[in-house]
Amino acid sequence: MAHRITGFDPSAKIDGKSLDAMISLCEQQIETEQEARDRRHAIAHSLKDLHIRQKRIKDDLKTVESGLITWAKEWEKAISGLGLNPDAHPETAMETFDHLVSFFKKFDQSEELRKRIYGMDRVKEEFDRRVHEFAAGIGMNTEDRDALTIAARLHRELNAAREARASLIKINDQLDEKNQEISDVTITIRQSQEKISELKTRAGVDTMEKLAAAGEKSARKRELLKQVEALEQELNRNGDGFGIEALEKEVNRSDIDGIDGDIDRLSVELRELHSERDALRDQRQIIQHDIRQNDGSAVAAGASEEAEAHLSSITQNAEQYLRFQIAALILEQQIETYRKENQAPVLGRAGDLFSTLTLGSYAGLRDELDASGKPLLLGVRPDGQEVAVDGMSDGSRDQLYLALRLATLEQHLKKGSPCPLSWMIS
């Protein structure tokens, strides 16, 4: 074994070594030899692959060389049409080709523009022809003007004609409205005349004066009956046990001129009574509270007597308050009656005519003063509701105007005064 070891490794020192050491050296040598053999096999395999790749690359090189020869022929043929040398660089050829593509694109665009210009020329010729034909058709003097000038003039005249047509339509609409208003007024007048004729027949009179007198009497009677009935009901309800005759005597003894002062005085007394009533009510509640807390004691008895006294005072003040209220109501009604009896004849007559013309929609007219002291004319409904002139309909205002004019005319005729010519024309 030592001889074998020195055979493959002369430098090995085996003297004095054991068998295990020499076996270990042999195993190391075997591993080394095995690794060297594996490397040789790997190198041989790689060399074989390289030979195969070399052969394949040679074949590919032949194919490339053949393709290059074919491409060179095709390239020479392709660039021969561009006017370039066969050995021209591909970048030069591509630049030349791009120039040609841009040229043909611009050429196509110019051809398209040429067609559009041709079409625009055709449209312009057609426009000129139609404008001149239209101008000649309406008898317009063109005086060798171009079509654009003629078209602008036609456009201005068309706008003017449209404005004139719109004005004409507006005027016709206004005319129709006025004719409708005239028709409505005519119908109203005719209905009023028919109603007046019917009223004359029912009243058995043949003149407006007699009809007006009969209407005044009838309206006055109805109004007085309503007032009498309302007053009797009010007096019976709030007369405090007094009869109508007793109340009339009390009213007759009243001073009409001092009514306003009495009303002011009664208003002050009424406010004082209200304050006293509220104070007594609060005091009564306090006393009742004390009674509930001190029930059965002498204090409670005294409080009860005080409450009874206050209750008696409240009853007397309430009776006095009711008498004052009734007196104020009677005074207001007497003032209203006095004002109606002394109302201007023209306004009273106009109210009757207004009631007739409106077919009873309004019962009469009333004049009052507003908050600033200016006179105010009001229409009175059958239920007593007052309506200002601004709150009336157009037809009612027209009837009110007619009633006022007729009443003024009758008043002048009664006085024997000549009427102004403008009134007769109206």
Buried (B, 14 or more C-beta within 10 A) or exposed (E): EEEEBEEEBEEBEBEEBEEEEBEEBBEEBEEEEEEEEEEEEEEEEEEEEEEEEEEEEEEEEEEEEEEEEEEEEEBBEBBEEEEBEEEBEEEEBEEBBEEEEEEEEEEEEEEEEEEEEEEEEEEEEEEBEEBBEEBEEEEBEBEEBEBEEBBEBBEEEEEEEEEEEEEEEEEEEEEEEEEEEEEEBEEBBEEBEEBBEEBBEEBEBEEBEEBBBBBBEEBEEEEEEEBEEEBEEBBEEBBEEBEEEEBEEEBEEBEEEEBEEBBEEBEEEBEEBEEEBEEBEEEBEEBEEBBEEBEEEEEBEBBBEBBEEBEEEBEEBEEEBEBBEBBBBBBEBBBEEEEBEEBEEBBBBBBBBBBBBBEEBBBBBBEEEEEEEEEBBBBBEEEEEEBEEEEBEEBBBBBBBBBBBBBBBBBBEEEEEEEEEEEEEE
